[in-house]
Amino acid sequence: MTGDHLKALDLARSGDWDRAHELVQSHSDELACLIHAYLHREEGDLGNAGYWYRRAGREMPEATLEEELEQLYHRARSG
């Protein structure tokens, strides 16, 4: 799924939330759940974001959205 992770992050960065969401919503691995959570956090749906962070076994980060996006890119690239 690494290619899909990066593609979803690229779509999110370019502002194409819908396509990024479509790409990750059918995957259940930890990184896909974190990307899914980030997308909901970005749109302001913190309840749904919290659900996806919990599915990934994580807390909602205190990082800015920009910092979180960079952290997700780093994870996706390091595979």
C-alpha positions in Angstrom: 0.0 0.0 0.0 3.0 2.3 0.3 2.3 3.8 -3.2 -1.3 4.5 -2.1 -0.1 6.1 1.1 2.1 8.5 -0.8 -0.5 9.2 -3.4 -3.1 9.9 -0.7 -0.7 12.3 1.0 0.0 14.0 -2.3 -3.7 14.4 -2.9 -4.2 15.8 0.6 -1.4 18.3 0.1 -2.9 19.5 -3.1 -6.3 20.0 -1.5 -8.1 17.0 -3.1 -9.6 15.7 0.2 -12.2 13.6 -1.5 -9.8 11.6 -3.7 -7.4 11.2 -0.8 -10.2 9.9 1.4 -11.4 7.5 -1.2 -7.9 6.1 -1.6 -7.3 5.4 2.2 -10.8 4.4 3.4 -10.7 0.9 2.0 -7.4 0.1 3.8 -7.0 -0.8 7.4 -3.3 -0.8 8.0 -1.9 1.5 10.7 -0.5 4.2 8.3 -3.7 4.3 6.3 -5.7 4.7 9.5 -3.4 7.6 10.5 -3.8 9.2 7.1 -7.5 8.8 7.4 -7.5 10.4 10.8 -5.4 13.3 9.5 -7.8 13.9 6.7 -10.7 14.1 9.1 -8.7 16.3 11.5 -7.9 18.6 8.5 -11.6 18.9 7.6 -12.4 19.7 11.3 -14.3 16.5 12.0 -12.4 15.8 15.3 -14.8 13.1 16.4 -14.2 11.0 13.3 -10.5 11.8 13.4 -10.4 10.5 17.0 -12.0 7.2 15.9 -9.3 6.7 13.2 -6.4 7.6 15.6 -7.8 5.1 18.0 -8.0 2.4 15.3 -4.3 3.1 14.7 -3.6 2.8 18.4 -2.6 6.5 18.7 -3.8 9.7 20.4 -4.7 12.7 18.4 -1.4 14.6 17.9 -0.6 18.0 19.3 1.4 18.7 16.2 0.1 21.3 13.7 -1.6 19.8 10.6 1.5 20.8 8.5 3.8 19.0 11.0 1.6 15.9 11.0 1.5 15.8 7.2 5.3 15.9 7.1 5.5 13.1 9.8 3.1 11.0 7.7 5.2 11.5 4.6 8.3 10.4 6.5 6.6 7.2 7.6 5.3 6.5 4.2 8.7 7.0 2.6 10.5 4.9 5.2 8.1 2.1 4.4 
